[in-house]
Amino acid sequence: MTSDLQTAIGFDAVHAVNDRYTPPPAGELDALADLLDDGRLSGGAPILAAYEHALAAWFGVRRAVAVNSGSSALHASLHTLGVRYGSEVLIPATAPLPTAMPILTCGATPVIVDTLPDRLALDPDDIEAKLTPRTRAAITLPMWGYPADDRAARQLLDEAGVPVVEDACQAHGTRVAGRYAGTLGRVGCLSTHDRKPLSTGEGGFVLTDDEDLAERIDYYTHLGHLRGNLHGVNAKLAAPLAAIGLRRLARLTEQLDARRANARLVLDALPPNGRLRELPYGPADTPNFYNLVLLVRGEPAPVAAALATAGLPPDSIRYGYRPLYHQPLFQRYARRCPNAERLATASVQLPVHPGMSELELQWVTDRLADLATGD
Ligand SMILES: *Cc1c(COP(=O)(O)O)cnc(C)c1O
């Protein structure tokens, strides 16, 4: 859908919306060459421990366990916390498919809960209404890297003895009350898929301060370390991906700063009191700007369509994103979640990644200004 104007100004829709930019950090090829020379390429290679230590240090937690995807991180966390057939797992209606599928992988039942109005945080009242003796875990989700301040819900869940699993798969560097997303619950799950702020192609990791839980997740994802007394899966991260992750982790802060600056540029140009405003969050919270997320006042569909025509399709069009219970797989778990329904349908997501050129950012800014002041 590239218009003549887009061509004329050098706007490349495919580049702008495809967030794959991570300039290979200096030394990346050398690190890979060393590894190839060494020959130990499996998930049992020594570089894995170095990568896990670096991740734990960056996020300020006791333990990180590297795995082969964010999905594996979620599955291994839920399984290790005892989620099985007959268990119920609380999940916000704003969750995308990859957050929810690991619940089904465990054979458990998703119980879909609402969020607070215009927020990603779980609604404590709805949690209270939906907790049962079968509730084994609750997933919280800083979607699009926007802070989900779940403190009220977490207190309730703590009292009920229900562990919180944070799906921070897109939220590297997001902060809630000064603390990193992924370190707020019992365990945090992050992805290093190509589109995430830290990319190793495919990959993920688990963060926790609970040494015992980390150890059990490590055993589970490493075939029980082949001791023969513990069941496990093989979800190890291959050594070359750990080598890539280790190098790129050193550049993560710089990448996040660039996102923040780009988001600021676009937001500052947004007309005040127009029909677009940023998804709100608390004064002590910071998004990582995985996407810039705006809420549409009034009818969102025409705005989404206009953005798609401008080469900037929001998630509803690009990925068919919608409240979880509108996905065929999850329709049977539908519960009334008016706040999440509104947030999911009235939000649009814009790219602000560090690989965008000035022209591309200008294009985004101009399109938004037009749309925000439109009728
Ligand atoms: C990417 C993502 C996942 C899954 O991660 P993979 O590494 O692709 O398996 C899960 N949840 C969210 C919110 C994600 O963005």
The ligand as a Gaussian input file, in Angstrom:
#p B3LYP/6-31G(d) Opt

LIG

0 1
 C        6.492000     -12.445000      21.704000
 C        5.530000     -12.695000      22.794000
 C        5.340000     -13.966000      23.349000
 C        5.977000     -15.198000      22.808000
 O        7.351000     -15.108000      22.668000
 P        8.082000     -16.068000      21.594000
 O        9.523000     -15.896000      21.889000
 O        7.690000     -15.578000      20.244000
 O        7.591000     -17.460000      21.851000
 C        4.476000     -14.089000      24.421000
 N        3.816000     -13.028000      24.916000
 C        3.960000     -11.789000      24.411000
 C        3.245000     -10.648000      25.042000
 C        4.802000     -11.586000      23.324000
 O        4.942000     -10.355000      22.826000

